Amino acid sequence: MGLNPVKVPPQSISSPGNLHAPVHLFPATLKETPSEAQIASHRLMLRAGMIRQASAGIYTWLPLGLRVLRKIETIVREEQNRAGAQELLMPTIQSADLWRESGRYDAYGKEMLRITDRHDREMLYGPTNEELITQIFRDNVKRYRDLPKILYHIQWKFRDEVRPRFGVMRGREFLMKDSYSFDLDFEGAKRSYKAMFDAYLKTFKRMGLTAIPMQADSGAIGGTLTHEFHVLAETGESGVFYDVAYDELAAKGEIDLDALSRLYAVTDEKHDPTAANVPPPERLRTARGIEVGHIFYFGTKYSKAMGAVVAGPDGTPVTVEMGSYGIGVSRLVGAIIEANHDERGIRWPESVAPFKVGLINLKSGDGACDAACEDIYAKLTQAGIDTLYDDRDDRAGVKFADMDLIGLPWQLVIGPKGVAAGIVELKNRHSGEKQELSADSALAKLIG
């Protein structure tokens, strides 16, 4: 299968025209589902050639999967930047001494991978970054005038899960966006929390997902004001219950933290039919959800323990108020597939698809077909449209099945009869709708 993305190193089995030198797409798709895959996203990621297991709960991201991961990462980064957060990059390995300052080193549990370096210094592979970011803030910010601050990074984490399963949905190593807010007082902390809350809703919406903010527990990180964001999917791991008013507000684009605080939205383990704010049955929605984000306000839990203070307006030391905000970037790949697939394969939302268009040459080696495909491919790439060109010498059924499995939003099919008649077939992967159009009309639809 040809692979010629724009502005990245060429990756095609045979080069259309002289655009790129040939490089084989790696790896091939799988016809059979590996026995270890229990859920749809794991099965489809393996079969489509997106990941391969390196060891229990740890995966290599292959070229197709990496493209999706990077597109999700870009959306997350753009919305964090728009919310006023500043990006940095913290290391994966942290000092145990920092975690002793906060009191979490011994309390965190066996999920933390503890290691010792050659000088017998105790280290750990970071499962999260509250301690390290608090140290960075403590050592570099001294005045209240430098607040508020929201700092974030996108980095690999490791948690030694007892039972890693479900592919990237519950792995031991995972890519996460975690951001941290620092404010002078509670009112400032609430503003930062709201900024992240709104950014999360925009982030998931851009990925074509419906994400419901749920009342949450703080867990090992600790906190009071906290929400989990659950993506709705029929195969979700948790039951969710929420007020239909959420859908009504979201449809108007008016959902915000204040409105949400008045609504009932919980996962099944917290559902209490007798709670005061439970809506009547006709307004109570039930669904399945997958957790993809978690946000916390935890006040001075870490800043007090680790001495993160600034000089206040009157010069007296003030312990800063903090919050923590996480998004499972690699987990989102699986969650998006769980919410967008059918019996034939993945159905990617356009914003995160590895390629927008799959170009299928039904008769590679036929001069007219090859010329038509090369011309269309060149015009798509020149217009900045990520295009996967299938120029294999294989049966049409194999090409159709693989393209449905990979799940690109659009399929553009070119065969000898169509070339002779001056038409191509354009298929929408999500709806299944097929249209016969002139090449120019198809290009206008894809590029416009």
N, C-alpha and C positions, 0 to 999 in steps of 0.2 A: 504494500500500500504506500503510495507516494505521500511524502510529508514535507511541504515547502512553506513554512510560516514566514511571514514578512518580518524583516529586520532581526532575524535570529539565524544562527548557522544553518545551512541547507541540510535537509534531511528527507531526501526522496529516493525511491527505488530507481526511477529513471527521470532524468531532468527534462521538464518541458522546455523546448527551445534550448537556449543557452543561458537560462536564468541562473542555474546552480549546478554544481558538480553532484553526481549521484552518491547518496549515502543510504543504506538500508534502514528502514523503520524498525526499531527494536522495542519489544519483541512482537511475535505474532499473537493474534487472539487465540483463545482456547475454546474448543467446541464443548468440552465436558467441564462440569463444575467440580473443582477440587473438593474432596470429602470434608475438609475442615471448615468450609464456609457454611455458616448456619443462617445468615440473614442476607437479604437481597443486596445490600450495598457491598458486602464482602464478596459475595459470589460474582457480582458484576464487575467490581474493580479487578478481581483476579482474571476473569474471562476477557475483559477488554484490554488487558495488558497495562494496567495503571500502577499496580504494586506487586511486589513479591516479598514473601516473609523471609527475614534474615534469621530471626530466632523468635521465641514466644513473645508476642506483643510488640515486636520491632520489625519495621518494614523498610524496604528500599522503594523509593518513589521513582518509577520508571518515567520515560519522557512524557507520555500522555498524561499520567497522573500529576506529574510535576507542573505541567502547564495549568491544570485546574487549580492546584494548590497556590500557584503564584497569582492567578487571577483573583482568587478569594483574598489572598494577602493584600493585594493592591486595593481592593474595595475597603477592607478593614483599615488600611493605612490612610486612605483618602478621607474617610469619615472621622478618624481620630484627629487628623490634622485640621479638618474643618471645625472641629469642636474646640480647638485651641490647645490640644495636647502636643508635646514636643517629643520626637523620637530619639532614643539612645539605644545602645546595645550592651546589655550586661552579660557576663560570662555564664556558661553552664555550670562551672565548678565554683563552689562557694566555701568559705571558711566555716568550720564548726563553731569557732569562737563567736562569730556574729549571731548565730542561732542560740548560743548560750546566753547572750545579752538579752534576747527577747524571752528566754525561758522555753523555747520550743524544741530545742535540739533533742532532749530526751522524751518530750511529750508527743512528738509527731508520729512515731510508730514505725513499723517495718516497711511502710511504703517508701521511706527515704533510703536512698542508696548511699551508704556511708563508706568512705574510702580513706586510706592513709597514704600520703606521699612518701618519697624516699627519705625524707627528713623526719618521719614519724609525726607529721602534722596531720591532724584530723580534718578531713575535707568531706564534701558531699556533692552529689549531682543534684542541682536545684530542682525541687518540685514546684517552687514558687519563689517570689523575689521580694517579699515585704522587708525582710531584714537588710538585704543589700541596698535596696532603693532608699531605705531610711538612713543608712550610713552615708550614702551619696548626698542626700539632702542635708543631713546634719553637718557634713564637712564643708559644704559649699554655700549654704544659704543662711544668712545671719540676721536679716532685717525684715520687718513686717512689710516694708514697701516692695519686697521681692515676691510677695504672694498676691494672688494664688498661683500655684504651679500644678500642672498635670504632665507627668512624664510617662512614656510608654516604650515598650520594645516588643518585637516579635521574635521569639526565641524557642529553641527546643527545650522541653522539660522531660523529666523522667520520674515516674512513680511506679514502684515495684508492686504492681497489682497482684493479688493472690491468684486470680483467675483471669488473665488477659484473654479477651475473646471478642468476637464480632468485628474482626479486622481493625480498621482505624477508629472505630467507634469506642473501643475500650482497650486501647493498647497501653504499653508501658512507656514508650517514648512517643511524644506528641508535640506538634507545633502549636504555640499559644501566643496570643496577644494579651499581655497584661499591662495595665496602666495604673498609675497611683497618683492620687490627688493630695495636695498639701494646702491647708487653709488656716487663717488666723483664728476663726471661731466657727461655731456650729452653723450659723447662717451661711457663711461662705462655703462650708463643706456641703451643705444642701444644694447650693448652686452648682458646685462641681459635680455632685451626684446626678443632678438633673441634666447637666450637659452630656454626661456619659450615657444616661438613660435614653435621651433623645437620639444620640449618635448610634446607639445599638439598634433602635427601631429603624433608623434610616439604613444602616448597614444591612440588616437582614432583608429589608424590603428590596434593596437593590439586587439581591441575590434571588429574587423571586420567591421568597419564603414568607409564610405567615408565622410570626413569632409572638407568643403570648408571654408577657412578664408575669411571673408567679411569685407569691409569697414564699420565702425561702428560709432555710436554716443557714447559719454561718459556718458550721463545721469546724475544721481544724484551724481555719484562718481567724475566726472570731469576728463578731460584729453585731450590729443591731438592725439598722435600716438595710435591707438586702432583698434582691430579687433574682430569680432564675429566669432565663429566657428559653422557652420551649418552642421548638419548631413543630408545627402540626404535620403529622405523617401517619397514615393508616397503620404502619408497622412500628410506631413509636414504642419506646421502652416503658413509658409511664402513662397512666390515665390522667387526663387533665379536666378540670371543671372550671368554667368561667362564665361570667355574666355576658349575655348577648350584647349588652351596651358596649362592650369592648369592640365588637365587630362594627357597630354603628359609628363609634367615634373614629375608628381606624379608617372606615370608608370615607369619612369627611376630612381625614388628615388632621384630626384635632387631638389624638391621643397624647397625653402627657402624664407626668408623674402625679400631679395633683388630681387629675381625673381618675387615674388608675387607683389611687389610694381609697377611693370610694367604692371600688368594684370588687366583686368576689372572683378570685382567680387562684386556684391551688391545684397541686398534684393529688393523686388519689390517696396517698398516705396521710395527707393533711385535710382531706375532705370531711367536713362536719355538717351534715344536713340540718343540725339544730343551731348553727351559728347565726348570729344576729343579722349579718349582711348577706346571707344566702338568698339569691333571687328566687322567685316562684318557679315551679318546674318548667313552665312555658318559656322562661327567659334564661334557664340554665343550660348551657351548652356542654356537651361531653365529647371528648376526642382523645386521640393518642398523641403524645409529644416526645420529642428528643431534646434533652438539655444541650444547648450550644453556647450559653453565656451565663455568667454569674457576676453580680456586682454587689459590693459591700460598702457600707460606711461603718468604720470601727473606731472613730474618735481618736483617743490618745493611747490606744492599746500598745502600739509599737513605739511611738514617739516618746512616750513617758519612760518606757523601759530602757530606751536607747539614747535618751537625752537629746532629742531633736527639738530644739527651742530656737526662737527668734526674739530679737528685741522688739517689744511692742511699742505702740505710739508714745507711751510715757517712759520708755526705756527699760521697763521691767521685763524679765524673761517670760515668754509665753510658749507653752507646749503646743505644737501645731496639731490640728485635726486632720485625720487621714481617711482615705477611702481606697479601695482596690477594685479593679474591674477587669474581668477575664473573658476572652472569647477563644473557644477551641477551633483554631484555624484548620488543622488537619481533620478534626472531628466533623467539621462542617462539610467536608467533601462527602463523607458517608451519609450525613444527615440530608444533604441535598439529593443524593441518589435515592434514599429511602422515600423522600417526598415526591420524586420525579422519575418513575420507571414503569414499565409495563412488562408483559410476558416476553417481549423481544429484546429488551435491554434498557439502557439509560435514556432519559429524555432531558437533556441539559437545558436549563434556562440560558438564554443567550449571553447574559453578563458573565457567566463563569464557564461557559463551554470551552474545551481546549481549542476548538476551531469553530468558526461560525458556519462554514460550508463544507460539505463533503462532495467533491467532484468525482463522478463515476464514469469512467470510460468503458463502455460495454464491449468494445472490440479493439483492445490494444493491438497495435500492429497494422490496423486499417488506416491507410493514409488520410482519408477524409476525417475519420473520427479523431485520430491523433492531432491533426491540424486544428480542428474545432476546439478540442479540449485545451490544447496549448494556448490558443488565442484567448479563450475564456479565462483560463488560469492566469495568464499574464495580466489581463484587465482587472481581475479580482485582487491580485496581489498589489498591483500598482495603486489600487484604490484603498489599500490598507485593510483588506478583508482577509482574515486568517482562513486559509483554505487547505484542506487535506485532499490530495489528488490520488485517487486509486487507479493506478495504471497497470495493475498486475495482469498477467496473462492467465486469467482464471475465469471460472463460470460466473455468469451474472448473478445467480442465486447466492453464491458465496460472497460476492461483493455487497449485495443488498443486505444479507444477514449480518455481515461485519459492520456495515454502516449503521444499521439499526441498533446493534449491540453497543457500539461506541456512543451513539446517541446525539450526534451533532444536530443543531437546530434545523439546518436546511440540507437537503440532498439535491444535487443538480446532476441529472442523468443524461448522457449523450451516447446515442447509438447510431448505427448506419442508416436505419430507416428515418430517424429523426433528422439527421444531417441532410439527407436527400430531400426531405420535406421542409427544411428550414426551421425546425422546431426542436426544443429541448423539454425535458420533464423536470419540474421543480416540485419537490415534496417537502412539506412541513412535518418534521418528526413528531412534534407534540400532538398535532391534530390528525395527522395522517393524510391531510388533504393533498391531492396531486393536481398540478396544472400543466397543460401543454402550452408553451409560450415560444415566441421567437427568442433567440439568444439575447438580443438587445433588451427585450422586455424583462427577461429573467435577471439580467445584470442590473437593470434599473431598480428592480424590486429588492435585490440583495444589497445594492450599494446605497440606495436612497435613504 
